[in-house]
């Protein structure tokens, strides 16, 4: 059986520093489609994307939300399966796209989305292969790894019936998955389809992202509750990885800031006065 074609949607804003690594790691097949949704880049991002044959969809920076950008990119997609990638998530394996394609051939009809692990260094432990299917309330504690629209596959027909919520400031992927599970659909985790997160954003950005991510998860799931002891252990592990050269200091620092933001947000939600019973 031939491997299915993919439409690949990448969101960008001044992503020239990392976009070449992402696109260069994709082994596209004839018939694949590469769509770039840009919200005002001025650093050579568009020229780089065009060199890789990308179709450009433009939007104003002031109109950007994650959901709106994805909806624009998905509207331009021609194939039944659409892969959402961030401009700073680099596929770890040379056959990254093939791992998704072969998984698609195995999917039951109820699968409408799939995710791959998001790691900050290639030595992070994840399952080497296989597929885990989530249905019903299986997702109530999350995937167990940093998965979502930085590395996520969607069935276009399902998206047409349920576009992303453009009003959400974050967590639009989790919101979509949970709505699908409530509708009787299934979400797959493709353990071998890993990407490495190499964002050049600063500590403050990752701290804020940690808070936003935890808040979005807490609204839909029973997310992992980070502890102060876990914060110290996580920081020590990241520091050791950096010393051993298994990750760079910037990535270690940003990952620690994200965990710290998640811990702060968890405390804030715990301490918030409960609504009086009706």
C-alpha positions as protocol buffer text, in pm:
chain_id: "A"
residue {
  index: 1
  type: UNK
  ca { x: 0 y: 0 z: 0 }
}
residue {
  index: 2
  type: UNK
  ca { x: 136 y: 342 z: -94 }
}
residue {
  index: 3
  type: UNK
  ca { x: 215 y: 593 z: 179 }
}
residue {
  index: 4
  type: UNK
  ca { x: -39 y: 876 z: 214 }
}
residue {
  index: 5
  type: UNK
  ca { x: 54 y: 1233 z: 117 }
}
residue {
  index: 6
  type: UNK
  ca { x: 64 y: 1500 z: 387 }
}
residue {
  index: 7
  type: UNK
  ca { x: -13 y: 1870 z: 411 }
}
residue {
  index: 8
  type: UNK
  ca { x: 232 y: 2023 z: 658 }
}
residue {
  index: 9
  type: UNK
  ca { x: 137 y: 2353 z: 822 }
}
residue {
  index: 10
  type: UNK
  ca { x: 404 y: 2562 z: 999 }
}
residue {
  index: 11
  type: UNK
  ca { x: 333 y: 2886 z: 1188 }
}
residue {
  index: 12
  type: UNK
  ca { x: 605 y: 3152 z: 1176 }
}
residue {
  index: 13
  type: UNK
  ca { x: 704 y: 3495 z: 1296 }
}
residue {
  index: 14
  type: UNK
  ca { x: 1071 y: 3588 z: 1238 }
}
residue {
  index: 15
  type: UNK
  ca { x: 1170 y: 3220 z: 1250 }
}
residue {
  index: 16
  type: UNK
  ca { x: 1470 y: 3227 z: 1016 }
}
residue {
  index: 17
  type: UNK
  ca { x: 1710 y: 3113 z: 1292 }
}
residue {
  index: 18
  type: UNK
  ca { x: 1537 y: 2775 z: 1329 }
}
residue {
  index: 19
  type: UNK
  ca { x: 1307 y: 2726 z: 1029 }
}
residue {
  index: 20
  type: UNK
  ca { x: 1583 y: 2593 z: 803 }
}
residue {
  index: 21
  type: UNK
  ca { x: 1657 y: 2313 z: 1051 }
}
residue {
  index: 22
  type: UNK
  ca { x: 1289 y: 2219 z: 1065 }
}
residue {
  index: 23
  type: UNK
  ca { x: 1223 y: 2220 z: 691 }
}
residue {
  index: 24
  type: UNK
  ca { x: 1559 y: 2062 z: 612 }
}
residue {
  index: 25
  type: UNK
  ca { x: 1470 y: 1764 z: 834 }
}
residue {
  index: 26
  type: UNK
  ca { x: 1148 y: 1688 z: 644 }
}
residue {
  index: 27
  type: UNK
  ca { x: 1174 y: 1419 z: 380 }
}
residue {
  index: 28
  type: UNK
  ca { x: 887 y: 1529 z: 158 }
}
residue {
  index: 29
  type: UNK
  ca { x: 740 y: 1298 z: -103 }
}
residue {
  index: 30
  type: UNK
  ca { x: 608 y: 1409 z: -444 }
}
residue {
  index: 31
  type: UNK
  ca { x: 257 y: 1535 z: -385 }
}
residue {
  index: 32
  type: UNK
  ca { x: 319 y: 1655 z: -28 }
}
residue {
  index: 33
  type: UNK
  ca { x: 215 y: 2012 z: 47 }
}
residue {
  index: 34
  type: UNK
  ca { x: 406 y: 2258 z: 265 }
}
residue {
  index: 35
  type: UNK
  ca { x: 205 y: 2555 z: 396 }
}
residue {
  index: 36
  type: UNK
  ca { x: 358 y: 2837 z: 600 }
}
residue {
  index: 37
  type: UNK
  ca { x: 130 y: 3070 z: 797 }
}
residue {
  index: 38
  type: UNK
  ca { x: 323 y: 3389 z: 866 }
}
residue {
  index: 39
  type: UNK
  ca { x: 217 y: 3678 z: 1087 }
}
residue {
  index: 40
  type: UNK
  ca { x: 458 y: 3948 z: 973 }
}
residue {
  index: 41
  type: UNK
  ca { x: 814 y: 3817 z: 948 }
}
residue {
  index: 42
  type: UNK
  ca { x: 1087 y: 4063 z: 848 }
}
residue {
  index: 43
  type: UNK
  ca { x: 1401 y: 3849 z: 898 }
}
residue {
  index: 44
  type: UNK
  ca { x: 1418 y: 3636 z: 583 }
}
residue {
  index: 45
  type: UNK
  ca { x: 1171 y: 3372 z: 701 }
}
residue {
  index: 46
  type: UNK
  ca { x: 957 y: 3402 z: 388 }
}
residue {
  index: 47
  type: UNK
  ca { x: 1251 y: 3379 z: 147 }
}
residue {
  index: 48
  type: UNK
  ca { x: 1373 y: 3066 z: 329 }
}
residue {
  index: 49
  type: UNK
  ca { x: 1027 y: 2909 z: 317 }
}
residue {
  index: 50
  type: UNK
  ca { x: 990 y: 2977 z: -55 }
}
residue {
  index: 51
  type: UNK
  ca { x: 1329 y: 2814 z: -117 }
}
residue {
  index: 52
  type: UNK
  ca { x: 1177 y: 2494 z: 27 }
}
residue {
  index: 53
  type: UNK
  ca { x: 869 y: 2528 z: -193 }
}
residue {
  index: 54
  type: UNK
  ca { x: 628 y: 2644 z: 76 }
}
residue {
  index: 55
  type: UNK
  ca { x: 294 y: 2806 z: -1 }
}
residue {
  index: 56
  type: UNK
  ca { x: 266 y: 3126 z: 204 }
}
residue {
  index: 57
  type: UNK
  ca { x: -49 y: 3227 z: 391 }
}
residue {
  index: 58
  type: UNK
  ca { x: -15 y: 3571 z: 551 }
}
residue {
  index: 59
  type: UNK
  ca { x: -197 y: 3724 z: 844 }
}
residue {
  index: 60
  type: UNK
  ca { x: -155 y: 4046 z: 1042 }
}
residue {
  index: 61
  type: UNK
  ca { x: 42 y: 4017 z: 1365 }
}
residue {
  index: 62
  type: UNK
  ca { x: -235 y: 4193 z: 1555 }
}
residue {
  index: 63
  type: UNK
  ca { x: -486 y: 3930 z: 1433 }
}
residue {
  index: 64
  type: UNK
  ca { x: -279 y: 3636 z: 1553 }
}
residue {
  index: 65
  type: UNK
  ca { x: -407 y: 3366 z: 1781 }
}
residue {
  index: 66
  type: UNK
  ca { x: -282 y: 3007 z: 1764 }
}
residue {
  index: 67
  type: UNK
  ca { x: -627 y: 2883 z: 1665 }
}
residue {
  index: 68
  type: UNK
  ca { x: -674 y: 3148 z: 1394 }
}
residue {
  index: 69
  type: UNK
  ca { x: -333 y: 3079 z: 1239 }
}
residue {
  index: 70
  type: UNK
  ca { x: -400 y: 2706 z: 1233 }
}
residue {
  index: 71
  type: UNK
  ca { x: -745 y: 2752 z: 1081 }
}
residue {
  index: 72
  type: UNK
  ca { x: -595 y: 2963 z: 802 }
}
residue {
  index: 73
  type: UNK
  ca { x: -327 y: 2705 z: 733 }
}
residue {
  index: 74
  type: UNK
  ca { x: -567 y: 2411 z: 745 }
}
residue {
  index: 75
  type: UNK
  ca { x: -804 y: 2592 z: 507 }
}
residue {
  index: 76
  type: UNK
  ca { x: -522 y: 2593 z: 250 }
}
residue {
  index: 77
  type: UNK
  ca { x: -445 y: 2223 z: 301 }
}
residue {
  index: 78
  type: UNK
  ca { x: -537 y: 1985 z: 19 }
}
residue {
  index: 79
  type: UNK
  ca { x: -473 y: 1643 z: 177 }
}
residue {
  index: 80
  type: UNK
  ca { x: -681 y: 1438 z: 418 }
}
residue {
  index: 81
  type: UNK
  ca { x: -406 y: 1437 z: 684 }
}
residue {
  index: 82
  type: UNK
  ca { x: -253 y: 1764 z: 804 }
}
residue {
  index: 83
  type: UNK
  ca { x: 59 y: 1783 z: 1019 }
}
residue {
  index: 84
  type: UNK
  ca { x: 97 y: 2090 z: 1241 }
}
residue {
  index: 85
  type: UNK
  ca { x: 458 y: 2178 z: 1325 }
}
residue {
  index: 86
  type: UNK
  ca { x: 611 y: 2474 z: 1503 }
}
residue {
  index: 87
  type: UNK
  ca { x: 894 y: 2662 z: 1335 }
}
residue {
  index: 88
  type: UNK
  ca { x: 1128 y: 2564 z: 1620 }
}
residue {
  index: 89
  type: UNK
  ca { x: 1050 y: 2192 z: 1658 }
}
residue {
  index: 90
  type: UNK
  ca { x: 1309 y: 1989 z: 1466 }
}
residue {
  index: 91
  type: UNK
  ca { x: 1231 y: 1625 z: 1380 }
}
residue {
  index: 92
  type: UNK
  ca { x: 1472 y: 1391 z: 1560 }
}
residue {
  index: 93
  type: UNK
  ca { x: 1467 y: 1098 z: 1313 }
}
residue {
  index: 94
  type: UNK
  ca { x: 1541 y: 1116 z: 941 }
}
residue {
  index: 95
  type: UNK
  ca { x: 1224 y: 914 z: 869 }
}
residue {
  index: 96
  type: UNK
  ca { x: 1006 y: 1137 z: 1090 }
}
residue {
  index: 97
  type: UNK
  ca { x: 733 y: 1190 z: 828 }
}
residue {
  index: 98
  type: UNK
  ca { x: 736 y: 824 z: 728 }
}
residue {
  index: 99
  type: UNK
  ca { x: 662 y: 729 z: 1090 }
}
residue {
  index: 100
  type: UNK
  ca { x: 344 y: 935 z: 1072 }
}
residue {
  index: 101
  type: UNK
  ca { x: 254 y: 800 z: 728 }
}
residue {
  index: 102
  type: UNK
  ca { x: 287 y: 437 z: 839 }
}
residue {
  index: 103
  type: UNK
  ca { x: 86 y: 510 z: 1151 }
}
residue {
  index: 104
  type: UNK
  ca { x: -196 y: 652 z: 937 }
}
residue {
  index: 105
  type: UNK
  ca { x: -219 y: 319 z: 753 }
}
residue {
  index: 106
  type: UNK
  ca { x: -283 y: 148 z: 1089 }
}
residue {
  index: 107
  type: UNK
  ca { x: -537 y: 396 z: 1227 }
}
residue {
  index: 108
  type: UNK
  ca { x: -893 y: 282 z: 1295 }
}
residue {
  index: 109
  type: UNK
  ca { x: -1155 y: 508 z: 1137 }
}
residue {
  index: 110
  type: UNK
  ca { x: -1231 y: 676 z: 1473 }
}
residue {
  index: 111
  type: UNK
  ca { x: -883 y: 831 z: 1497 }
}
residue {
  index: 112
  type: UNK
  ca { x: -904 y: 1201 z: 1409 }
}
residue {
  index: 113
  type: UNK
  ca { x: -574 y: 1328 z: 1553 }
}
residue {
  index: 114
  type: UNK
  ca { x: -230 y: 1204 z: 1653 }
}
residue {
  index: 115
  type: UNK
  ca { x: 58 y: 1353 z: 1848 }
}
residue {
  index: 116
  type: UNK
  ca { x: 430 y: 1295 z: 1875 }
}
residue {
  index: 117
  type: UNK
  ca { x: 659 y: 1368 z: 2173 }
}
residue {
  index: 118
  type: UNK
  ca { x: 815 y: 1709 z: 2222 }
}
residue {
  index: 119
  type: UNK
  ca { x: 1160 y: 1687 z: 2385 }
}
residue {
  index: 120
  type: UNK
  ca { x: 1420 y: 1946 z: 2480 }
}
residue {
  index: 121
  type: UNK
  ca { x: 1710 y: 1707 z: 2418 }
}
residue {
  index: 122
  type: UNK
  ca { x: 1736 y: 1387 z: 2216 }
}
residue {
  index: 123
  type: UNK
  ca { x: 1830 y: 1185 z: 2526 }
}
residue {
  index: 124
  type: UNK
  ca { x: 1495 y: 1231 z: 2697 }
}
residue {
  index: 125
  type: UNK
  ca { x: 1337 y: 894 z: 2759 }
}
residue {
  index: 126
  type: UNK
  ca { x: 1021 y: 819 z: 2563 }
}
residue {
  index: 127
  type: UNK
  ca { x: 882 y: 491 z: 2433 }
}
residue {
  index: 128
  type: UNK
  ca { x: 1085 y: 383 z: 2131 }
}
residue {
  index: 129
  type: UNK
  ca { x: 788 y: 301 z: 1913 }
}
residue {
  index: 130
  type: UNK
  ca { x: 430 y: 189 z: 1895 }
}
residue {
  index: 131
  type: UNK
  ca { x: 97 y: 369 z: 1909 }
}
residue {
  index: 132
  type: UNK
  ca { x: -118 y: 445 z: 2212 }
}
residue {
  index: 133
  type: UNK
  ca { x: -485 y: 521 z: 2151 }
}
residue {
  index: 134
  type: UNK
  ca { x: -677 y: 758 z: 2378 }
}
residue {
  index: 135
  type: UNK
  ca { x: -1055 y: 749 z: 2398 }
}
residue {
  index: 136
  type: UNK
  ca { x: -1326 y: 852 z: 2640 }
}
residue {
  index: 137
  type: UNK
  ca { x: -1167 y: 998 z: 2952 }
}
residue {
  index: 138
  type: UNK
  ca { x: -822 y: 839 z: 2890 }
}
residue {
  index: 139
  type: UNK
  ca { x: -672 y: 1185 z: 2841 }
}
residue {
  index: 140
  type: UNK
  ca { x: -776 y: 1316 z: 3182 }
}
residue {
  index: 141
  type: UNK
  ca { x: -414 y: 1316 z: 3304 }
}
residue {
  index: 142
  type: UNK
  ca { x: -260 y: 1425 z: 2972 }
}
residue {
  index: 143
  type: UNK
  ca { x: -30 y: 1243 z: 2730 }
}
residue {
  index: 144
  type: UNK
  ca { x: 267 y: 1217 z: 2966 }
}
residue {
  index: 145
  type: UNK
  ca { x: 492 y: 1413 z: 2730 }
}
residue {
  index: 146
  type: UNK
  ca { x: 482 y: 1764 z: 2587 }
}
residue {
  index: 147
  type: UNK
  ca { x: 261 y: 1700 z: 2291 }
}
residue {
  index: 148
  type: UNK
  ca { x: 26 y: 1922 z: 2096 }
}
residue {
  index: 149
  type: UNK
  ca { x: 24 y: 2152 z: 1796 }
}
residue {
  index: 150
  type: UNK
  ca { x: 404 y: 2188 z: 1782 }
}
residue {
  index: 151
  type: UNK
  ca { x: 389 y: 1826 z: 1655 }
}
residue {
  index: 152
  type: UNK
  ca { x: 37 y: 1703 z: 1583 }
}
residue {
  index: 153
  type: UNK
  ca { x: -152 y: 1534 z: 1300 }
}
residue {
  index: 154
  type: UNK
  ca { x: -520 y: 1593 z: 1214 }
}
residue {
  index: 155
  type: UNK
  ca { x: -778 y: 1435 z: 989 }
}
residue {
  index: 156
  type: UNK
  ca { x: -894 y: 1725 z: 769 }
}
residue {
  index: 157
  type: UNK
  ca { x: -1255 y: 1608 z: 754 }
}
residue {
  index: 158
  type: UNK
  ca { x: -1278 y: 1620 z: 1135 }
}
residue {
  index: 159
  type: UNK
  ca { x: -1126 y: 1969 z: 1141 }
}
residue {
  index: 160
  type: UNK
  ca { x: -1379 y: 2092 z: 884 }
}
residue {
  index: 161
  type: UNK
  ca { x: -1657 y: 1998 z: 1125 }
}
residue {
  index: 162
  type: UNK
  ca { x: -1475 y: 2138 z: 1428 }
}
residue {
  index: 163
  type: UNK
  ca { x: -1228 y: 2421 z: 1356 }
}
residue {
  index: 164
  type: UNK
  ca { x: -994 y: 2541 z: 1630 }
}
residue {
  index: 165
  type: UNK
  ca { x: -1134 y: 2790 z: 1880 }
}
residue {
  index: 166
  type: UNK
  ca { x: -975 y: 3120 z: 1769 }
}
residue {
  index: 167
  type: UNK
  ca { x: -1056 y: 3299 z: 2095 }
}
residue {
  index: 168
  type: UNK
  ca { x: -829 y: 3081 z: 2309 }
}
residue {
  index: 169
  type: UNK
  ca { x: -493 y: 3225 z: 2409 }
}
residue {
  index: 170
  type: UNK
  ca { x: -344 y: 2878 z: 2440 }
}
residue {
  index: 171
  type: UNK
  ca { x: -448 y: 2516 z: 2472 }
}
residue {
  index: 172
  type: UNK
  ca { x: -643 y: 2515 z: 2146 }
}
residue {
  index: 173
  type: UNK
  ca { x: -501 y: 2170 z: 2070 }
}
residue {
  index: 174
  type: UNK
  ca { x: -610 y: 2019 z: 2402 }
}
residue {
  index: 175
  type: UNK
  ca { x: -952 y: 2181 z: 2364 }
}
residue {
  index: 176
  type: UNK
  ca { x: -987 y: 2017 z: 2019 }
}
residue {
  index: 177
  type: UNK
  ca { x: -875 y: 1673 z: 2141 }
}
residue {
  index: 178
  type: UNK
  ca { x: -1114 y: 1675 z: 2437 }
}
residue {
  index: 179
  type: UNK
  ca { x: -1408 y: 1779 z: 2218 }
}
residue {
  index: 180
  type: UNK
  ca { x: -1326 y: 1492 z: 1985 }
}
residue {
  index: 181
  type: UNK
  ca { x: -1304 y: 1238 z: 2265 }
}
residue {
  index: 182
  type: UNK
  ca { x: -1642 y: 1352 z: 2397 }
}
residue {
  index: 183
  type: UNK
  ca { x: -1781 y: 1295 z: 2045 }
}
residue {
  index: 184
  type: UNK
  ca { x: -1656 y: 935 z: 2041 }
}
residue {
  index: 185
  type: UNK
  ca { x: -1337 y: 999 z: 1843 }
}
residue {
  index: 186
  type: UNK
  ca { x: -990 y: 869 z: 1930 }
}
residue {
  index: 187
  type: UNK
  ca { x: -651 y: 1044 z: 1956 }
}
residue {
  index: 188
  type: UNK
  ca { x: -330 y: 849 z: 1891 }
}
residue {
  index: 189
  type: UNK
  ca { x: 16 y: 901 z: 2037 }
}
residue {
  index: 190
  type: UNK
  ca { x: 293 y: 810 z: 1790 }
}
residue {
  index: 191
  type: UNK
  ca { x: 584 y: 752 z: 2028 }
}
residue {
  index: 192
  type: UNK
  ca { x: 859 y: 740 z: 1766 }
}
residue {
  index: 193
  type: UNK
  ca { x: 763 y: 1070 z: 1596 }
}
residue {
  index: 194
  type: UNK
  ca { x: 974 y: 1292 z: 1823 }
}
residue {
  index: 195
  type: UNK
  ca { x: 1070 y: 1654 z: 1767 }
}
residue {
  index: 196
  type: UNK
  ca { x: 1331 y: 1857 z: 1954 }
}
residue {
  index: 197
  type: UNK
  ca { x: 1217 y: 2193 z: 2085 }
}
residue {
  index: 198
  type: UNK
  ca { x: 1479 y: 2462 z: 2010 }
}
residue {
  index: 199
  type: UNK
  ca { x: 1291 y: 2788 z: 2067 }
}
residue {
  index: 200
  type: UNK
  ca { x: 1516 y: 3090 z: 2120 }
}
residue {
  index: 201
  type: UNK
  ca { x: 1259 y: 3268 z: 2336 }
}
residue {
  index: 202
  type: UNK
  ca { x: 1374 y: 3395 z: 2674 }
}
residue {
  index: 203
  type: UNK
  ca { x: 1318 y: 3285 z: 3034 }
}
residue {
  index: 204
  type: UNK
  ca { x: 1023 y: 3522 z: 3086 }
}
residue {
  index: 205
  type: UNK
  ca { x: 850 y: 3383 z: 2776 }
}
residue {
  index: 206
  type: UNK
  ca { x: 887 y: 3026 z: 2900 }
}
residue {
  index: 207
  type: UNK
  ca { x: 771 y: 3120 z: 3249 }
}
residue {
  index: 208
  type: UNK
  ca { x: 456 y: 3275 z: 3100 }
}
residue {
  index: 209
  type: UNK
  ca { x: 408 y: 2974 z: 2872 }
}
residue {
  index: 210
  type: UNK
  ca { x: 434 y: 2742 z: 3173 }
}
residue {
  index: 211
  type: UNK
  ca { x: 153 y: 2932 z: 3342 }
}
residue {
  index: 212
  type: UNK
  ca { x: -66 y: 2943 z: 3030 }
}
residue {
  index: 213
  type: UNK
  ca { x: -11 y: 2572 z: 2953 }
}
residue {
  index: 214
  type: UNK
  ca { x: -96 y: 2465 z: 3307 }
}
residue {
  index: 215
  type: UNK
  ca { x: -404 y: 2687 z: 3319 }
}
residue {
  index: 216
  type: UNK
  ca { x: -531 y: 2547 z: 2988 }
}
residue {
  index: 217
  type: UNK
  ca { x: -473 y: 2189 z: 3103 }
}
residue {
  index: 218
  type: UNK
  ca { x: -637 y: 2249 z: 3440 }
}
residue {
  index: 219
  type: UNK
  ca { x: -952 y: 2377 z: 3271 }
}
residue {
  index: 220
  type: UNK
  ca { x: -998 y: 2049 z: 3082 }
}
residue {
  index: 221
  type: UNK
  ca { x: -803 y: 1776 z: 3261 }
}
residue {
  index: 222
  type: UNK
  ca { x: -662 y: 1671 z: 3594 }
}
residue {
  index: 223
  type: UNK
  ca { x: -307 y: 1786 z: 3514 }
}
residue {
  index: 224
  type: UNK
  ca { x: 5 y: 1679 z: 3695 }
}
residue {
  index: 225
  type: UNK
  ca { x: 51 y: 1898 z: 4003 }
}
residue {
  index: 226
  type: UNK
  ca { x: 414 y: 2017 z: 4014 }
}
residue {
  index: 227
  type: UNK
  ca { x: 569 y: 2027 z: 4362 }
}
residue {
  index: 228
  type: UNK
  ca { x: 854 y: 2233 z: 4504 }
}
residue {
  index: 229
  type: UNK
  ca { x: 1057 y: 1914 z: 4547 }
}
residue {
  index: 230
  type: UNK
  ca { x: 987 y: 1824 z: 4188 }
}
residue {
  index: 231
  type: UNK
  ca { x: 1094 y: 2174 z: 4085 }
}
residue {
  index: 232
  type: UNK
  ca { x: 1432 y: 2127 z: 4257 }
}
residue {
  index: 233
  type: UNK
  ca { x: 1477 y: 1777 z: 4114 }
}
residue {
  index: 234
  type: UNK
  ca { x: 1383 y: 1893 z: 3764 }
}
residue {
  index: 235
  type: UNK
  ca { x: 1626 y: 2186 z: 3783 }
}
residue {
  index: 236
  type: UNK
  ca { x: 1908 y: 1963 z: 3909 }
}
residue {
  index: 237
  type: UNK
  ca { x: 1849 y: 1712 z: 3629 }
}
residue {
  index: 238
  type: UNK
  ca { x: 1850 y: 1985 z: 3364 }
}
residue {
  index: 239
  type: UNK
  ca { x: 2170 y: 2132 z: 3509 }
}
residue {
  index: 240
  type: UNK
  ca { x: 2337 y: 1791 z: 3497 }
}
residue {
  index: 241
  type: UNK
  ca { x: 2227 y: 1738 z: 3137 }
}
residue {
  index: 242
  type: UNK
  ca { x: 2381 y: 2075 z: 3045 }
}
residue {
  index: 243
  type: UNK
  ca { x: 2710 y: 1993 z: 3222 }
}
residue {
  index: 244
  type: UNK
  ca { x: 2727 y: 1657 z: 3042 }
}
residue {
  index: 245
  type: UNK
  ca { x: 2652 y: 1820 z: 2708 }
}
residue {
  index: 246
  type: UNK
  ca { x: 2321 y: 1637 z: 2663 }
}
residue {
  index: 247
  type: UNK
  ca { x: 2145 y: 1972 z: 2623 }
}
residue {
  index: 248
  type: UNK
  ca { x: 2256 y: 2335 z: 2599 }
}
residue {
  index: 249
  type: UNK
  ca { x: 2233 y: 2580 z: 2889 }
}
residue {
  index: 250
  type: UNK
  ca { x: 1969 y: 2793 z: 2717 }
}
residue {
  index: 251
  type: UNK
  ca { x: 1736 y: 2495 z: 2668 }
}
residue {
  index: 252
  type: UNK
  ca { x: 1794 y: 2379 z: 3026 }
}
residue {
  index: 253
  type: UNK
  ca { x: 1722 y: 2726 z: 3164 }
}
residue {
  index: 254
  type: UNK
  ca { x: 1407 y: 2767 z: 2955 }
}
residue {
  index: 255
  type: UNK
  ca { x: 1274 y: 2423 z: 3049 }
}
residue {
  index: 256
  type: UNK
  ca { x: 1327 y: 2508 z: 3416 }
}
residue {
  index: 257
  type: UNK
  ca { x: 1144 y: 2840 z: 3369 }
}
residue {
  index: 258
  type: UNK
  ca { x: 850 y: 2657 z: 3209 }
}
residue {
  index: 259
  type: UNK
  ca { x: 829 y: 2414 z: 3501 }
}
residue {
  index: 260
  type: UNK
  ca { x: 852 y: 2704 z: 3747 }
}
residue {
  index: 261
  type: UNK
  ca { x: 568 y: 2885 z: 3568 }
}
residue {
  index: 262
  type: UNK
  ca { x: 358 y: 2568 z: 3584 }
}
residue {
  index: 263
  type: UNK
  ca { x: 431 y: 2536 z: 3957 }
}
residue {
  index: 264
  type: UNK
  ca { x: 335 y: 2898 z: 4023 }
}
residue {
  index: 265
  type: UNK
  ca { x: 13 y: 2863 z: 3825 }
}
residue {
  index: 266
  type: UNK
  ca { x: -75 y: 2540 z: 4007 }
}
residue {
  index: 267
  type: UNK
  ca { x: -31 y: 2718 z: 4342 }
}
residue {
  index: 268
  type: UNK
  ca { x: -237 y: 3012 z: 4219 }
}
residue {
  index: 269
  type: UNK
  ca { x: -524 y: 2786 z: 4113 }
}
residue {
  index: 270
  type: UNK
  ca { x: -508 y: 2592 z: 4440 }
}
residue {
  index: 271
  type: UNK
  ca { x: -520 y: 2911 z: 4648 }
}
residue {
  index: 272
  type: UNK
  ca { x: -802 y: 3070 z: 4449 }
}
residue {
  index: 273
  type: UNK
  ca { x: -1125 y: 3098 z: 4655 }
}
residue {
  index: 274
  type: UNK
  ca { x: -1377 y: 2838 z: 4553 }
}
residue {
  index: 275
  type: UNK
  ca { x: -1706 y: 2951 z: 4403 }
}
residue {
  index: 276
  type: UNK
  ca { x: -1993 y: 2918 z: 4656 }
}
residue {
  index: 277
  type: UNK
  ca { x: -2225 y: 2626 z: 4585 }
}
residue {
  index: 278
  type: UNK
  ca { x: -2545 y: 2724 z: 4408 }
}
